[in-house]
Amino acid sequence: MKKIRVLLPLVLFMLIAGLLFRGLKLHPEKIPSPLIGKSVPQFSLSTLDNPNRTLTQSIFTGHVTLLNVWATWCEACSIEHPFLMHLVKDEHIIIDGLDYRDDDETAKKWLQQMGNPYQIILTDPTGNAAIDWGVYGTPETFIIDKNSHIRYRQIGAIDETTWTTVLKPLVEQLEHE
């Protein structure tokens, strides 16, 4: 019985240490999405520039699009934003935005100060549309093919490395399909 008392805490410690060590090797930005390969979720959302204008998932048909889920209160979005501006200017990429749980006037002012890389900005003040996309944080970016199918999901900010090694090759491939 004494041996069990001595060994039990050691075994529990080793088990917990092993789990923590394994956790260090996980990549939270590579969380799989059940939507990959499927059609974009159905939605009917207003646009930031015109609250009376409602758009649906049909906006993605016919061209490859990056849908960037962002918010003014998101620090990582502020860091990512200059790179999105670069993509639109230098790479001629179509980026649509989904403004997540944000105030419209605050978003308009933020874009006025930071620049607007988005062709279309959908508003999702309640976050319900983002839930349908499986979003659980900002920024997240989806690559959508010409047939309105989700082909990739990027969790976290896009940077030069992610663009060059992952996103750009996929966008180029989809544009030639």
KOLKOLRO-31370 format. One record per residue: residue number from 1; residue in one letter; x negated, z, y of N, C-alpha, C in turn. Coordinates in steps of 0.2 Angstrom, whole numbers, padded with zeros to 4 digits. Layout:
// KOLKOLRO-31370
+-----+-----+-------+-------+-------+-------+-------+-------+-------+-------+-------+
:   n : res :    nu :    nw :    nv :   cau :   caw :   cav :    cu :    cw :    cv :
+-----+-----+-------+-------+-------+-------+-------+-------+-------+-------+-------+
: NUM :   A :     X :     Z :     Y :     X :     Z :     Y :     X :     Z :     Y :
...
+-----+-----+-------+-------+-------+-------+-------+-------+-------+-------+-------+
This chain:
// KOLKOLRO-31370
+-----+-----+-------+-------+-------+-------+-------+-------+-------+-------+-------+
:   n : res :    nu :    nw :    nv :   cau :   caw :   cav :    cu :    cw :    cv :
+-----+-----+-------+-------+-------+-------+-------+-------+-------+-------+-------+
:   1 :   M : -0004 :  0000 : -0006 :  0000 :  0000 :  0000 : -0004 :  0000 :  0006 :
:   2 :   K : -0010 :  0003 :  0006 : -0014 :  0004 :  0012 : -0017 : -0003 :  0013 :
:   3 :   K : -0019 : -0007 :  0008 : -0022 : -0014 :  0009 : -0016 : -0018 :  0012 :
:   4 :   I : -0010 : -0018 :  0011 : -0005 : -0022 :  0014 : -0004 : -0020 :  0021 :
:   5 :   R : -0005 : -0014 :  0023 : -0004 : -0012 :  0030 : -0010 : -0014 :  0034 :
:   6 :   V : -0016 : -0015 :  0031 : -0022 : -0017 :  0034 : -0022 : -0025 :  0034 :
:   7 :   L : -0020 : -0028 :  0029 : -0020 : -0036 :  0029 : -0014 : -0039 :  0032 :
:   8 :   L : -0008 : -0036 :  0032 : -0002 : -0039 :  0036 : -0003 : -0041 :  0043 :
:   9 :   P : -0006 : -0036 :  0047 : -0007 : -0038 :  0054 : -0012 : -0044 :  0055 :
:  10 :   L : -0017 : -0044 :  0050 : -0023 : -0049 :  0050 : -0020 : -0056 :  0048 :
:  11 :   V : -0015 : -0056 :  0043 : -0012 : -0062 :  0041 : -0007 : -0064 :  0047 :
:  12 :   L : -0004 : -0060 :  0050 :  0001 : -0062 :  0055 : -0003 : -0065 :  0061 :
:  13 :   F : -0009 : -0062 :  0063 : -0013 : -0064 :  0068 : -0016 : -0071 :  0066 :
:  14 :   M : -0018 : -0072 :  0060 : -0021 : -0079 :  0058 : -0015 : -0084 :  0059 :
:  15 :   L : -0009 : -0082 :  0056 : -0004 : -0087 :  0057 : -0002 : -0089 :  0064 :
:  16 :   I : -0001 : -0084 :  0068 :  0000 : -0085 :  0075 : -0005 : -0089 :  0078 :
:  17 :   A : -0012 : -0088 :  0077 : -0017 : -0091 :  0080 : -0017 : -0098 :  0077 :
:  18 :   G : -0016 : -0100 :  0071 : -0016 : -0106 :  0068 : -0010 : -0110 :  0072 :
:  19 :   L : -0004 : -0108 :  0073 :  0001 : -0111 :  0077 : -0001 : -0113 :  0084 :
:  20 :   L : -0004 : -0108 :  0087 : -0006 : -0109 :  0094 : -0012 : -0115 :  0094 :
:  21 :   F : -0016 : -0115 :  0090 : -0022 : -0120 :  0089 : -0019 : -0127 :  0088 :
:  22 :   R : -0014 : -0127 :  0084 : -0010 : -0133 :  0082 : -0007 : -0136 :  0088 :
:  23 :   G : -0004 : -0131 :  0092 :  0000 : -0133 :  0098 : -0005 : -0136 :  0104 :
:  24 :   L : -0011 : -0135 :  0104 : -0016 : -0138 :  0108 : -0017 : -0145 :  0107 :
:  25 :   K : -0016 : -0147 :  0101 : -0017 : -0154 :  0099 : -0010 : -0159 :  0100 :
:  26 :   L : -0005 : -0155 :  0102 :  0001 : -0159 :  0103 :  0001 : -0163 :  0110 :
:  27 :   H :  0005 : -0168 :  0111 :  0005 : -0172 :  0117 :  0012 : -0172 :  0119 :
:  28 :   P :  0014 : -0167 :  0124 :  0021 : -0167 :  0126 :  0023 : -0174 :  0130 :
:  29 :   E :  0019 : -0178 :  0132 :  0021 : -0184 :  0136 :  0023 : -0189 :  0130 :
:  30 :   K :  0022 : -0188 :  0124 :  0023 : -0193 :  0119 :  0029 : -0191 :  0115 :
:  31 :   I :  0034 : -0187 :  0118 :  0040 : -0185 :  0114 :  0044 : -0192 :  0113 :
:  32 :   P :  0046 : -0193 :  0106 :  0049 : -0199 :  0105 :  0057 : -0199 :  0108 :
:  33 :   S :  0059 : -0205 :  0109 :  0066 : -0205 :  0112 :  0070 : -0209 :  0107 :
:  34 :   P :  0076 : -0206 :  0105 :  0080 : -0210 :  0100 :  0083 : -0216 :  0103 :
:  35 :   L :  0082 : -0217 :  0110 :  0085 : -0223 :  0113 :  0081 : -0229 :  0113 :
:  36 :   I :  0074 : -0228 :  0110 :  0070 : -0234 :  0110 :  0073 : -0239 :  0105 :
:  37 :   G :  0073 : -0246 :  0108 :  0076 : -0251 :  0104 :  0083 : -0252 :  0105 :
:  38 :   K :  0087 : -0247 :  0108 :  0094 : -0247 :  0109 :  0096 : -0250 :  0116 :
:  39 :   S :  0102 : -0252 :  0117 :  0104 : -0253 :  0124 :  0104 : -0248 :  0128 :
:  40 :   V :  0103 : -0249 :  0135 :  0103 : -0244 :  0140 :  0110 : -0240 :  0140 :
:  41 :   P :  0110 : -0234 :  0141 :  0117 : -0230 :  0141 :  0122 : -0233 :  0146 :
:  42 :   Q :  0128 : -0233 :  0145 :  0133 : -0236 :  0150 :  0133 : -0231 :  0156 :
:  43 :   F :  0134 : -0234 :  0162 :  0134 : -0229 :  0168 :  0138 : -0233 :  0173 :
:  44 :   S :  0140 : -0229 :  0178 :  0143 : -0232 :  0184 :  0141 : -0227 :  0189 :
:  45 :   L :  0136 : -0229 :  0193 :  0133 : -0225 :  0198 :  0133 : -0228 :  0205 :
:  46 :   S :  0133 : -0224 :  0210 :  0133 : -0227 :  0217 :  0125 : -0228 :  0219 :
:  47 :   T :  0124 : -0232 :  0224 :  0117 : -0233 :  0226 :  0116 : -0229 :  0232 :
:  48 :   L :  0110 : -0227 :  0233 :  0108 : -0223 :  0239 :  0109 : -0226 :  0245 :
:  49 :   D :  0108 : -0233 :  0246 :  0109 : -0236 :  0252 :  0116 : -0237 :  0254 :
:  50 :   N :  0121 : -0237 :  0249 :  0128 : -0238 :  0250 :  0132 : -0234 :  0245 :
:  51 :   P :  0134 : -0228 :  0247 :  0138 : -0224 :  0242 :  0144 : -0227 :  0239 :
:  52 :   N :  0147 : -0232 :  0243 :  0153 : -0236 :  0241 :  0152 : -0241 :  0236 :
:  53 :   R :  0145 : -0243 :  0235 :  0143 : -0248 :  0230 :  0142 : -0245 :  0224 :
:  54 :   T :  0145 : -0247 :  0218 :  0144 : -0244 :  0212 :  0141 : -0250 :  0207 :
:  55 :   L :  0136 : -0248 :  0204 :  0133 : -0252 :  0199 :  0133 : -0250 :  0192 :
:  56 :   T :  0133 : -0254 :  0187 :  0133 : -0253 :  0180 :  0126 : -0255 :  0177 :
:  57 :   Q :  0126 : -0254 :  0170 :  0120 : -0256 :  0166 :  0119 : -0263 :  0166 :
:  58 :   S :  0123 : -0267 :  0169 :  0122 : -0274 :  0169 :  0116 : -0276 :  0174 :
:  59 :   I :  0114 : -0272 :  0178 :  0109 : -0273 :  0183 :  0102 : -0275 :  0179 :
:  60 :   F :  0102 : -0273 :  0173 :  0095 : -0273 :  0169 :  0095 : -0280 :  0166 :
:  61 :   T :  0100 : -0284 :  0165 :  0100 : -0290 :  0161 :  0096 : -0295 :  0165 :
:  62 :   G :  0092 : -0299 :  0161 :  0089 : -0305 :  0163 :  0082 : -0304 :  0166 :
:  63 :   H :  0079 : -0298 :  0166 :  0073 : -0297 :  0168 :  0070 : -0290 :  0166 :
:  64 :   V :  0063 : -0290 :  0165 :  0060 : -0283 :  0163 :  0060 : -0279 :  0169 :
:  65 :   T :  0062 : -0273 :  0168 :  0063 : -0268 :  0173 :  0059 : -0261 :  0171 :
:  66 :   L :  0056 : -0258 :  0176 :  0055 : -0251 :  0175 :  0060 : -0247 :  0179 :
:  67 :   L :  0063 : -0242 :  0175 :  0068 : -0237 :  0179 :  0064 : -0231 :  0179 :
:  68 :   N :  0063 : -0229 :  0185 :  0059 : -0223 :  0187 :  0064 : -0217 :  0189 :
:  69 :   V :  0064 : -0212 :  0185 :  0068 : -0206 :  0187 :  0064 : -0201 :  0191 :
:  70 :   W :  0067 : -0200 :  0197 :  0063 : -0196 :  0202 :  0067 : -0192 :  0206 :
:  71 :   A :  0064 : -0187 :  0210 :  0068 : -0183 :  0215 :  0063 : -0181 :  0220 :
:  72 :   T :  0066 : -0179 :  0226 :  0061 : -0177 :  0232 :  0058 : -0170 :  0231 :
:  73 :   W :  0062 : -0166 :  0227 :  0059 : -0159 :  0225 :  0054 : -0159 :  0220 :
:  74 :   C :  0052 : -0165 :  0217 :  0047 : -0166 :  0211 :  0040 : -0167 :  0214 :
:  75 :   E :  0036 : -0162 :  0213 :  0029 : -0163 :  0215 :  0025 : -0169 :  0212 :
:  76 :   A :  0026 : -0169 :  0205 :  0023 : -0175 :  0202 :  0026 : -0182 :  0204 :
:  77 :   C :  0032 : -0182 :  0206 :  0035 : -0188 :  0209 :  0031 : -0190 :  0216 :
:  78 :   S :  0029 : -0185 :  0220 :  0026 : -0186 :  0226 :  0019 : -0189 :  0224 :
:  79 :   I :  0016 : -0186 :  0219 :  0009 : -0189 :  0217 :  0009 : -0196 :  0214 :
:  80 :   E :  0015 : -0197 :  0210 :  0015 : -0204 :  0207 :  0017 : -0209 :  0212 :
:  81 :   H :  0021 : -0207 :  0217 :  0024 : -0212 :  0222 :  0019 : -0217 :  0225 :
:  82 :   P :  0013 : -0215 :  0227 :  0009 : -0221 :  0230 :  0007 : -0226 :  0225 :
:  83 :   F :  0006 : -0224 :  0218 :  0005 : -0229 :  0213 :  0011 : -0233 :  0212 :
:  84 :   L :  0017 : -0231 :  0212 :  0022 : -0235 :  0212 :  0022 : -0240 :  0218 :
:  85 :   M :  0021 : -0238 :  0224 :  0020 : -0243 :  0229 :  0015 : -0248 :  0228 :
:  86 :   H :  0009 : -0246 :  0225 :  0004 : -0251 :  0223 :  0007 : -0256 :  0218 :
:  87 :   L :  0011 : -0254 :  0213 :  0013 : -0258 :  0208 :  0018 : -0264 :  0211 :
:  88 :   V :  0022 : -0262 :  0215 :  0027 : -0266 :  0218 :  0023 : -0271 :  0222 :
:  89 :   K :  0018 : -0269 :  0226 :  0014 : -0273 :  0231 :  0010 : -0278 :  0227 :
:  90 :   D :  0006 : -0275 :  0223 :  0000 : -0279 :  0220 :  0002 : -0282 :  0213 :
:  91 :   E :  0006 : -0279 :  0209 :  0008 : -0281 :  0202 :  0014 : -0285 :  0202 :
:  92 :   H :  0018 : -0284 :  0208 :  0025 : -0288 :  0208 :  0029 : -0286 :  0203 :
:  93 :   I :  0030 : -0279 :  0201 :  0034 : -0277 :  0196 :  0041 : -0275 :  0199 :
:  94 :   I :  0046 : -0276 :  0195 :  0053 : -0273 :  0198 :  0053 : -0266 :  0195 :
:  95 :   I :  0054 : -0262 :  0200 :  0056 : -0255 :  0199 :  0062 : -0253 :  0202 :
:  96 :   D :  0067 : -0250 :  0198 :  0073 : -0247 :  0200 :  0072 : -0240 :  0200 :
:  97 :   G :  0076 : -0236 :  0204 :  0075 : -0229 :  0204 :  0082 : -0226 :  0202 :
:  98 :   L :  0081 : -0220 :  0199 :  0087 : -0215 :  0198 :  0085 : -0209 :  0201 :
:  99 :   D :  0088 : -0208 :  0207 :  0087 : -0202 :  0211 :  0091 : -0196 :  0207 :
: 100 :   Y :  0087 : -0191 :  0204 :  0090 : -0186 :  0200 :  0091 : -0180 :  0204 :
: 101 :   R :  0098 : -0178 :  0204 :  0100 : -0171 :  0206 :  0097 : -0170 :  0213 :
: 102 :   D :  0098 : -0174 :  0218 :  0095 : -0174 :  0224 :  0101 : -0175 :  0230 :
: 103 :   D :  0099 : -0173 :  0236 :  0103 : -0174 :  0241 :  0102 : -0181 :  0244 :
: 104 :   D :  0107 : -0185 :  0245 :  0106 : -0192 :  0248 :  0102 : -0193 :  0254 :
: 105 :   E :  0103 : -0188 :  0259 :  0100 : -0189 :  0266 :  0093 : -0187 :  0265 :
: 106 :   T :  0091 : -0182 :  0261 :  0085 : -0179 :  0260 :  0081 : -0185 :  0256 :
: 107 :   A :  0084 : -0188 :  0252 :  0080 : -0194 :  0248 :  0079 : -0200 :  0253 :
: 108 :   K :  0084 : -0201 :  0257 :  0083 : -0207 :  0262 :  0077 : -0205 :  0267 :
: 109 :   K :  0076 : -0199 :  0269 :  0071 : -0197 :  0274 :  0064 : -0197 :  0270 :
: 110 :   W :  0064 : -0195 :  0264 :  0058 : -0195 :  0260 :  0055 : -0202 :  0259 :
: 111 :   L :  0060 : -0207 :  0257 :  0058 : -0214 :  0256 :  0056 : -0217 :  0263 :
: 112 :   Q :  0059 : -0215 :  0268 :  0057 : -0217 :  0275 :  0049 : -0215 :  0276 :
: 113 :   Q :  0048 : -0209 :  0274 :  0041 : -0207 :  0276 :  0036 : -0209 :  0271 :
: 114 :   M :  0038 : -0210 :  0264 :  0033 : -0212 :  0259 :  0033 : -0219 :  0257 :
: 115 :   G :  0038 : -0223 :  0259 :  0039 : -0230 :  0257 :  0044 : -0230 :  0252 :
: 116 :   N :  0047 : -0236 :  0251 :  0052 : -0237 :  0246 :  0049 : -0243 :  0241 :
: 117 :   P :  0047 : -0241 :  0235 :  0045 : -0245 :  0230 :  0051 : -0248 :  0226 :
: 118 :   Y :  0057 : -0246 :  0227 :  0063 : -0247 :  0222 :  0067 : -0253 :  0225 :
: 119 :   Q :  0069 : -0257 :  0220 :  0073 : -0263 :  0222 :  0080 : -0260 :  0223 :
: 120 :   I :  0082 : -0256 :  0218 :  0089 : -0253 :  0218 :  0088 : -0245 :  0217 :
: 121 :   I :  0091 : -0241 :  0220 :  0091 : -0234 :  0219 :  0098 : -0232 :  0217 :
: 122 :   L :  0099 : -0229 :  0211 :  0105 : -0226 :  0209 :  0105 : -0219 :  0210 :
: 123 :   T :  0110 : -0216 :  0212 :  0110 : -0209 :  0213 :  0114 : -0205 :  0207 :
: 124 :   D :  0111 : -0200 :  0205 :  0114 : -0196 :  0200 :  0114 : -0188 :  0202 :
: 125 :   P :  0118 : -0187 :  0207 :  0118 : -0180 :  0210 :  0120 : -0174 :  0205 :
: 126 :   T :  0123 : -0176 :  0200 :  0125 : -0170 :  0195 :  0120 : -0170 :  0189 :
: 127 :   G :  0116 : -0176 :  0188 :  0111 : -0176 :  0182 :  0115 : -0178 :  0176 :
: 128 :   N :  0121 : -0180 :  0176 :  0124 : -0182 :  0170 :  0122 : -0189 :  0167 :
: 129 :   A :  0120 : -0193 :  0171 :  0118 : -0200 :  0169 :  0111 : -0199 :  0166 :
: 130 :   A :  0107 : -0195 :  0169 :  0100 : -0194 :  0166 :  0100 : -0190 :  0160 :
: 131 :   I :  0105 : -0186 :  0158 :  0106 : -0183 :  0152 :  0108 : -0188 :  0147 :
: 132 :   D :  0112 : -0193 :  0148 :  0113 : -0199 :  0144 :  0107 : -0203 :  0142 :
: 133 :   W :  0102 : -0203 :  0147 :  0096 : -0206 :  0145 :  0091 : -0202 :  0141 :
: 134 :   G :  0092 : -0196 :  0141 :  0088 : -0191 :  0137 :  0083 : -0188 :  0142 :
: 135 :   V :  0084 : -0188 :  0148 :  0079 : -0186 :  0153 :  0079 : -0178 :  0153 :
: 136 :   Y :  0073 : -0175 :  0153 :  0073 : -0168 :  0154 :  0068 : -0166 :  0159 :
: 137 :   G :  0066 : -0170 :  0163 :  0061 : -0169 :  0168 :  0060 : -0175 :  0173 :
: 138 :   T :  0057 : -0174 :  0178 :  0055 : -0179 :  0182 :  0047 : -0179 :  0184 :
: 139 :   P :  0044 : -0184 :  0184 :  0046 : -0191 :  0184 :  0046 : -0193 :  0176 :
: 140 :   E :  0051 : -0198 :  0175 :  0051 : -0201 :  0168 :  0052 : -0208 :  0170 :
: 141 :   T :  0049 : -0213 :  0166 :  0050 : -0220 :  0167 :  0052 : -0224 :  0161 :
: 142 :   F :  0056 : -0228 :  0161 :  0059 : -0232 :  0155 :  0057 : -0239 :  0157 :
: 143 :   I :  0054 : -0243 :  0152 :  0054 : -0250 :  0152 :  0060 : -0253 :  0148 :
: 144 :   I :  0063 : -0257 :  0152 :  0069 : -0260 :  0149 :  0068 : -0268 :  0149 :
: 145 :   D :  0069 : -0271 :  0143 :  0068 : -0278 :  0142 :  0074 : -0282 :  0145 :
: 146 :   K :  0073 : -0289 :  0145 :  0078 : -0293 :  0148 :  0085 : -0293 :  0145 :
: 147 :   N :  0085 : -0290 :  0139 :  0092 : -0289 :  0135 :  0095 : -0282 :  0136 :
: 148 :   S :  0092 : -0279 :  0141 :  0094 : -0272 :  0143 :  0093 : -0267 :  0137 :
: 149 :   H :  0088 : -0268 :  0133 :  0086 : -0263 :  0128 :  0080 : -0259 :  0131 :
: 150 :   I :  0080 : -0252 :  0129 :  0075 : -0248 :  0131 :  0069 : -0249 :  0126 :
: 151 :   R :  0063 : -0251 :  0129 :  0058 : -0252 :  0125 :  0052 : -0247 :  0125 :
: 152 :   Y :  0052 : -0243 :  0130 :  0047 : -0238 :  0131 :  0049 : -0232 :  0135 :
: 153 :   R :  0047 : -0226 :  0134 :  0048 : -0220 :  0139 :  0042 : -0217 :  0140 :
: 154 :   Q :  0041 : -0216 :  0147 :  0035 : -0213 :  0149 :  0037 : -0206 :  0152 :
: 155 :   I :  0035 : -0201 :  0149 :  0036 : -0194 :  0152 :  0030 : -0192 :  0156 :
: 156 :   G :  0032 : -0190 :  0163 :  0026 : -0189 :  0167 :  0025 : -0194 :  0172 :
: 157 :   A :  0020 : -0193 :  0176 :  0018 : -0198 :  0181 :  0014 : -0204 :  0178 :
: 158 :   I :  0015 : -0210 :  0181 :  0012 : -0215 :  0179 :  0005 : -0215 :  0184 :
: 159 :   D :  0000 : -0217 :  0181 : -0007 : -0217 :  0184 : -0010 : -0224 :  0182 :
: 160 :   E : -0016 : -0225 :  0185 : -0019 : -0231 :  0183 : -0021 : -0232 :  0176 :
: 161 :   T : -0023 : -0227 :  0173 : -0025 : -0227 :  0166 : -0018 : -0229 :  0161 :
: 162 :   T : -0013 : -0225 :  0163 : -0007 : -0226 :  0159 : -0004 : -0233 :  0160 :
: 163 :   W : -0005 : -0236 :  0166 : -0002 : -0242 :  0168 : -0006 : -0248 :  0164 :
: 164 :   T : -0013 : -0247 :  0165 : -0017 : -0252 :  0162 : -0017 : -0252 :  0154 :
: 165 :   T : -0017 : -0246 :  0151 : -0018 : -0246 :  0144 : -0011 : -0247 :  0140 :
: 166 :   V : -0006 : -0244 :  0143 :  0001 : -0244 :  0140 :  0006 : -0248 :  0143 :
: 167 :   L :  0008 : -0247 :  0149 :  0013 : -0250 :  0152 :  0013 : -0258 :  0153 :
: 168 :   K :  0007 : -0259 :  0157 :  0006 : -0266 :  0159 :  0006 : -0271 :  0153 :
: 169 :   P :  0002 : -0269 :  0147 :  0003 : -0274 :  0141 :  0010 : -0275 :  0139 :
: 170 :   L :  0013 : -0270 :  0138 :  0020 : -0270 :  0136 :  0025 : -0274 :  0141 :
: 171 :   V :  0024 : -0273 :  0147 :  0028 : -0277 :  0152 :  0026 : -0284 :  0151 :
: 172 :   E :  0020 : -0286 :  0151 :  0018 : -0293 :  0150 :  0020 : -0296 :  0144 :
: 173 :   Q :  0020 : -0292 :  0138 :  0023 : -0295 :  0132 :  0030 : -0296 :  0133 :
: 174 :   L :  0034 : -0292 :  0136 :  0041 : -0292 :  0136 :  0043 : -0298 :  0141 :
: 175 :   E :  0039 : -0299 :  0146 :  0040 : -0305 :  0151 :  0040 : -0312 :  0147 :
: 176 :   H :  0036 : -0312 :  0142 :  0034 : -0318 :  0138 :  0039 : -0319 :  0132 :
: 177 :   E :  0043 : -0314 :  0131 :  0048 : -0315 :  0125 :  0054 : -0319 :  0127 :
+-----+-----+-------+-------+-------+-------+-------+-------+-------+-------+-------+
